[in-house]
Amino acid sequence: MKENRNKLVTPSILNVEKEKRIDYVNSLIDLGISW
């Protein structure tokens, strides 16, 4: 049971990291456009 739970949790953590990266890149793009 624990192993299955970890397998489900890990992708969600990776997705959160991906979302953060996308937000970071988008904010950089917005800054570049505002310049």
CHARMM-style PDB file with segment names, atoms N, HN, CA, C and O in Angstrom:
ATOM      1  N   MET     1       0.839  -1.204   0.000  1.00  0.00      PROA
ATOM      2  CA  MET     1       0.000   0.000   0.000  1.00  0.00      PROA
ATOM      3  C   MET     1       0.877   1.258   0.000  1.00  0.00      PROA
ATOM      4  O   MET     1       0.615   2.199  -0.750  1.00  0.00      PROA
ATOM      5  N   LYS     2       1.915   1.274   0.839  1.00  0.00      PROA
ATOM      6  HN  LYS     2       2.128   0.510   1.448  1.00  0.00      PROA
ATOM      7  CA  LYS     2       2.759   2.469   0.920  1.00  0.00      PROA
ATOM      8  C   LYS     2       3.431   2.751  -0.424  1.00  0.00      PROA
ATOM      9  O   LYS     2       3.496   3.901  -0.858  1.00  0.00      PROA
ATOM     10  N   GLU     3       3.930   1.705  -1.079  1.00  0.00      PROA
ATOM     11  HN  GLU     3       3.877   0.770  -0.727  1.00  0.00      PROA
ATOM     12  CA  GLU     3       4.628   1.915  -2.349  1.00  0.00      PROA
ATOM     13  C   GLU     3       3.694   2.533  -3.385  1.00  0.00      PROA
ATOM     14  O   GLU     3       4.067   3.470  -4.091  1.00  0.00      PROA
ATOM     15  N   ASN     4       2.468   1.994  -3.467  1.00  0.00      PROA
ATOM     16  HN  ASN     4       2.165   1.233  -2.893  1.00  0.00      PROA
ATOM     17  CA  ASN     4       1.517   2.543  -4.431  1.00  0.00      PROA
ATOM     18  C   ASN     4       1.224   4.008  -4.122  1.00  0.00      PROA
ATOM     19  O   ASN     4       1.125   4.833  -5.030  1.00  0.00      PROA
ATOM     20  N   ARG     5       1.088   4.323  -2.852  1.00  0.00      PROA
ATOM     21  HN  ARG     5       1.169   3.653  -2.114  1.00  0.00      PROA
ATOM     22  CA  ARG     5       0.793   5.705  -2.474  1.00  0.00      PROA
ATOM     23  C   ARG     5       1.946   6.616  -2.886  1.00  0.00      PROA
ATOM     24  O   ARG     5       1.725   7.717  -3.390  1.00  0.00      PROA
ATOM     25  N   ASN     6       3.168   6.158  -2.671  1.00  0.00      PROA
ATOM     26  HN  ASN     6       3.348   5.263  -2.261  1.00  0.00      PROA
ATOM     27  CA  ASN     6       4.324   6.973  -3.041  1.00  0.00      PROA
ATOM     28  C   ASN     6       4.353   7.204  -4.553  1.00  0.00      PROA
ATOM     29  O   ASN     6       4.688   8.296  -5.013  1.00  0.00      PROA
ATOM     30  N   LYS     7       4.001   6.179  -5.316  1.00  0.00      PROA
ATOM     31  HN  LYS     7       3.729   5.293  -4.943  1.00  0.00      PROA
ATOM     32  CA  LYS     7       4.007   6.324  -6.772  1.00  0.00      PROA
ATOM     33  C   LYS     7       2.973   7.358  -7.209  1.00  0.00      PROA
ATOM     34  O   LYS     7       3.176   8.069  -8.193  1.00  0.00      PROA
ATOM     35  N   LEU     8       1.864   7.439  -6.473  1.00  0.00      PROA
ATOM     36  HN  LEU     8       1.700   6.861  -5.674  1.00  0.00      PROA
ATOM     37  CA  LEU     8       0.838   8.424  -6.831  1.00  0.00      PROA
ATOM     38  C   LEU     8       1.267   9.823  -6.403  1.00  0.00      PROA
ATOM     39  O   LEU     8       0.976  10.804  -7.086  1.00  0.00      PROA
ATOM     40  N   VAL     9       1.960   9.909  -5.270  1.00  0.00      PROA
ATOM     41  HN  VAL     9       2.197   9.111  -4.715  1.00  0.00      PROA
ATOM     42  CA  VAL     9       2.348  11.223  -4.740  1.00  0.00      PROA
ATOM     43  C   VAL     9       3.472  11.842  -5.565  1.00  0.00      PROA
ATOM     44  O   VAL     9       3.462  13.045  -5.824  1.00  0.00      PROA
ATOM     45  N   THR    10       4.432  11.031  -5.976  1.00  0.00      PROA
ATOM     46  HN  THR    10       4.439  10.053  -5.766  1.00  0.00      PROA
ATOM     47  CA  THR    10       5.600  11.576  -6.670  1.00  0.00      PROA
ATOM     48  C   THR    10       5.233  12.332  -7.952  1.00  0.00      PROA
ATOM     49  O   THR    10       5.721  13.445  -8.145  1.00  0.00      PROA
ATOM     50  N   PRO    11       4.395  11.779  -8.835  1.00  0.00      PROA
ATOM     51  CA  PRO    11       4.042  12.523 -10.048  1.00  0.00      PROA
ATOM     52  C   PRO    11       3.364  13.850  -9.725  1.00  0.00      PROA
ATOM     53  O   PRO    11       3.592  14.842 -10.416  1.00  0.00      PROA
ATOM     54  N   SER    12       2.533  13.880  -8.685  1.00  0.00      PROA
ATOM     55  HN  SER    12       2.347  13.074  -8.124  1.00  0.00      PROA
ATOM     56  CA  SER    12       1.849  15.135  -8.340  1.00  0.00      PROA
ATOM     57  C   SER    12       2.872  16.177  -7.900  1.00  0.00      PROA
ATOM     58  O   SER    12       2.729  17.357  -8.218  1.00  0.00      PROA
ATOM     59  N   ILE    13       3.898  15.751  -7.173  1.00  0.00      PROA
ATOM     60  HN  ILE    13       4.013  14.792  -6.915  1.00  0.00      PROA
ATOM     61  CA  ILE    13       4.957  16.681  -6.759  1.00  0.00      PROA
ATOM     62  C   ILE    13       5.690  17.188  -8.001  1.00  0.00      PROA
ATOM     63  O   ILE    13       6.000  18.376  -8.100  1.00  0.00      PROA
ATOM     64  N   LEU    14       5.966  16.291  -8.947  1.00  0.00      PROA
ATOM     65  HN  LEU    14       5.715  15.326  -8.867  1.00  0.00      PROA
ATOM     66  CA  LEU    14       6.646  16.700 -10.169  1.00  0.00      PROA
ATOM     67  C   LEU    14       5.778  17.684 -10.937  1.00  0.00      PROA
ATOM     68  O   LEU    14       6.287  18.649 -11.508  1.00  0.00      PROA
ATOM     69  N   ASN    15       4.461  17.446 -10.955  1.00  0.00      PROA
ATOM     70  HN  ASN    15       4.047  16.663 -10.491  1.00  0.00      PROA
ATOM     71  CA  ASN    15       3.561  18.359 -11.657  1.00  0.00      PROA
ATOM     72  C   ASN    15       3.586  19.731 -11.012  1.00  0.00      PROA
ATOM     73  O   ASN    15       3.555  20.746 -11.708  1.00  0.00      PROA
ATOM     74  N   VAL    16       3.643  19.773  -9.687  1.00  0.00      PROA
ATOM     75  HN  VAL    16       3.669  18.948  -9.122  1.00  0.00      PROA
ATOM     76  CA  VAL    16       3.701  21.065  -8.987  1.00  0.00      PROA
ATOM     77  C   VAL    16       4.983  21.791  -9.377  1.00  0.00      PROA
ATOM     78  O   VAL    16       4.965  22.991  -9.654  1.00  0.00      PROA
ATOM     79  N   GLU    17       6.092  21.062  -9.397  1.00  0.00      PROA
ATOM     80  HN  GLU    17       6.107  20.088  -9.171  1.00  0.00      PROA
ATOM     81  CA  GLU    17       7.365  21.678  -9.783  1.00  0.00      PROA
ATOM     82  C   GLU    17       7.268  22.214 -11.211  1.00  0.00      PROA
ATOM     83  O   GLU    17       7.766  23.299 -11.511  1.00  0.00      PROA
ATOM     84  N   LYS    18       6.619  21.439 -12.091  1.00  0.00      PROA
ATOM     85  HN  LYS    18       6.214  20.558 -11.848  1.00  0.00      PROA
ATOM     86  CA  LYS    18       6.475  21.858 -13.483  1.00  0.00      PROA
ATOM     87  C   LYS    18       5.651  23.136 -13.557  1.00  0.00      PROA
ATOM     88  O   LYS    18       5.984  24.059 -14.301  1.00  0.00      PROA
ATOM     89  N   GLU    19       4.559  23.183 -12.771  1.00  0.00      PROA
ATOM     90  HN  GLU    19       4.288  22.434 -12.167  1.00  0.00      PROA
ATOM     91  CA  GLU    19       3.711  24.385 -12.749  1.00  0.00      PROA
ATOM     92  C   GLU    19       4.524  25.585 -12.288  1.00  0.00      PROA
ATOM     93  O   GLU    19       4.421  26.667 -12.866  1.00  0.00      PROA
ATOM     94  N   LYS    20       5.338  25.397 -11.242  1.00  0.00      PROA
ATOM     95  HN  LYS    20       5.422  24.518 -10.773  1.00  0.00      PROA
ATOM     96  CA  LYS    20       6.160  26.501 -10.734  1.00  0.00      PROA
ATOM     97  C   LYS    20       7.113  26.983 -11.817  1.00  0.00      PROA
ATOM     98  O   LYS    20       7.296  28.187 -11.998  1.00  0.00      PROA
ATOM     99  N   ARG    21       7.724  26.041 -12.539  1.00  0.00      PROA
ATOM    100  HN  ARG    21       7.575  25.063 -12.392  1.00  0.00      PROA
ATOM    101  CA  ARG    21       8.667  26.416 -13.592  1.00  0.00      PROA
ATOM    102  C   ARG    21       7.947  27.191 -14.691  1.00  0.00      PROA
ATOM    103  O   ARG    21       8.457  28.195 -15.190  1.00  0.00      PROA
ATOM    104  N   ILE    22       6.762  26.720 -15.063  1.00  0.00      PROA
ATOM    105  HN  ILE    22       6.348  25.905 -14.658  1.00  0.00      PROA
ATOM    106  CA  ILE    22       5.996  27.397 -16.115  1.00  0.00      PROA
ATOM    107  C   ILE    22       5.653  28.807 -15.662  1.00  0.00      PROA
ATOM    108  O   ILE    22       5.777  29.755 -16.438  1.00  0.00      PROA
ATOM    109  N   ASP    23       5.216  28.957 -14.399  1.00  0.00      PROA
ATOM    110  HN  ASP    23       5.115  28.187 -13.769  1.00  0.00      PROA
ATOM    111  CA  ASP    23       4.892  30.291 -13.878  1.00  0.00      PROA
ATOM    112  C   ASP    23       6.136  31.173 -13.904  1.00  0.00      PROA
ATOM    113  O   ASP    23       6.055  32.349 -14.259  1.00  0.00      PROA
ATOM    114  N   TYR    24       7.277  30.617 -13.534  1.00  0.00      PROA
ATOM    115  HN  TYR    24       7.343  29.662 -13.246  1.00  0.00      PROA
ATOM    116  CA  TYR    24       8.529  31.377 -13.506  1.00  0.00      PROA
ATOM    117  C   TYR    24       8.904  31.845 -14.909  1.00  0.00      PROA
ATOM    118  O   TYR    24       9.268  33.004 -15.109  1.00  0.00      PROA
ATOM    119  N   VAL    25       8.813  30.938 -15.874  1.00  0.00      PROA
ATOM    120  HN  VAL    25       8.517  29.997 -15.712  1.00  0.00      PROA
ATOM    121  CA  VAL    25       9.148  31.288 -17.259  1.00  0.00      PROA
ATOM    122  C   VAL    25       8.174  32.337 -17.782  1.00  0.00      PROA
ATOM    123  O   VAL    25       8.581  33.294 -18.441  1.00  0.00      PROA
ATOM    124  N   ASN    26       6.880  32.156 -17.485  1.00  0.00      PROA
ATOM    125  HN  ASN    26       6.550  31.379 -16.949  1.00  0.00      PROA
ATOM    126  CA  ASN    26       5.886  33.124 -17.946  1.00  0.00      PROA
ATOM    127  C   ASN    26       6.155  34.496 -17.348  1.00  0.00      PROA
ATOM    128  O   ASN    26       6.018  35.507 -18.037  1.00  0.00      PROA
ATOM    129  N   SER    27       6.536  34.548 -16.076  1.00  0.00      PROA
ATOM    130  HN  SER    27       6.647  33.727 -15.516  1.00  0.00      PROA
ATOM    131  CA  SER    27       6.814  35.839 -15.434  1.00  0.00      PROA
ATOM    132  C   SER    27       8.039  36.482 -16.087  1.00  0.00      PROA
ATOM    133  O   SER    27       8.075  37.698 -16.272  1.00  0.00      PROA
ATOM    134  N   LEU    28       9.036  35.674 -16.434  1.00  0.00      PROA
ATOM    135  HN  LEU    28       9.006  34.686 -16.284  1.00  0.00      PROA
ATOM    136  CA  LEU    28      10.221  36.217 -17.109  1.00  0.00      PROA
ATOM    137  C   LEU    28       9.829  36.767 -18.477  1.00  0.00      PROA
ATOM    138  O   LEU    28      10.306  37.826 -18.885  1.00  0.00      PROA
ATOM    139  N   ILE    29       8.959  36.044 -19.185  1.00  0.00      PROA
ATOM    140  HN  ILE    29       8.572  35.183 -18.854  1.00  0.00      PROA
ATOM    141  CA  ILE    29       8.506  36.497 -20.506  1.00  0.00      PROA
ATOM    142  C   ILE    29       7.739  37.808 -20.350  1.00  0.00      PROA
ATOM    143  O   ILE    29       7.922  38.736 -21.138  1.00  0.00      PROA
ATOM    144  N   ASP    30       6.878  37.882 -19.330  1.00  0.00      PROA
ATOM    145  HN  ASP    30       6.729  37.129 -18.690  1.00  0.00      PROA
ATOM    146  CA  ASP    30       6.119  39.115 -19.093  1.00  0.00      PROA
ATOM    147  C   ASP    30       7.076  40.270 -18.818  1.00  0.00      PROA
ATOM    148  O   ASP    30       6.864  41.374 -19.318  1.00  0.00      PROA
ATOM    149  N   LEU    31       8.120  40.036 -18.035  1.00  0.00      PROA
ATOM    150  HN  LEU    31       8.292  39.139 -17.628  1.00  0.00      PROA
ATOM    151  CA  LEU    31       9.105  41.084 -17.751  1.00  0.00      PROA
ATOM    152  C   LEU    31       9.809  41.496 -19.039  1.00  0.00      PROA
ATOM    153  O   LEU    31      10.034  42.682 -19.279  1.00  0.00      PROA
ATOM    154  N   GLY    32      10.154  40.514 -19.862  1.00  0.00      PROA
ATOM    155  HN  GLY    32       9.972  39.551 -19.666  1.00  0.00      PROA
ATOM    156  CA  GLY    32      10.830  40.816 -21.120  1.00  0.00      PROA
ATOM    157  C   GLY    32       9.948  41.665 -22.022  1.00  0.00      PROA
ATOM    158  O   GLY    32      10.441  42.576 -22.686  1.00  0.00      PROA
ATOM    159  N   ILE    33       8.641  41.379 -22.054  1.00  0.00      PROA
ATOM    160  HN  ILE    33       8.240  40.639 -21.514  1.00  0.00      PROA
ATOM    161  CA  ILE    33       7.720  42.143 -22.895  1.00  0.00      PROA
ATOM    162  C   ILE    33       7.569  43.559 -22.340  1.00  0.00      PROA
ATOM    163  O   ILE    33       7.506  44.523 -23.104  1.00  0.00      PROA
ATOM    164  N   SER    34       7.511  43.687 -21.007  1.00  0.00      PROA
ATOM    165  HN  SER    34       7.563  42.904 -20.387  1.00  0.00      PROA
ATOM    166  CA  SER    34       7.312  45.008 -20.395  1.00  0.00      PROA
ATOM    167  C   SER    34       8.539  45.902 -20.607  1.00  0.00      PROA
ATOM    168  O   SER    34       8.422  47.127 -20.634  1.00  0.00      PROA
ATOM    169  N   TRP    35       9.712  45.283 -20.756  1.00  0.00      PROA
ATOM    170  HN  TRP    35       9.807  44.287 -20.733  1.00  0.00      PROA
ATOM    171  CA  TRP    35      10.900  46.084 -21.027  1.00  0.00      PROA
ATOM    172  C   TRP    35      10.749  46.655 -22.433  1.00  0.00      PROA
ATOM    173  OT1 TRP    35      11.628  47.376 -22.905  1.00  0.00      PROA
TER     174      TRP     35
END
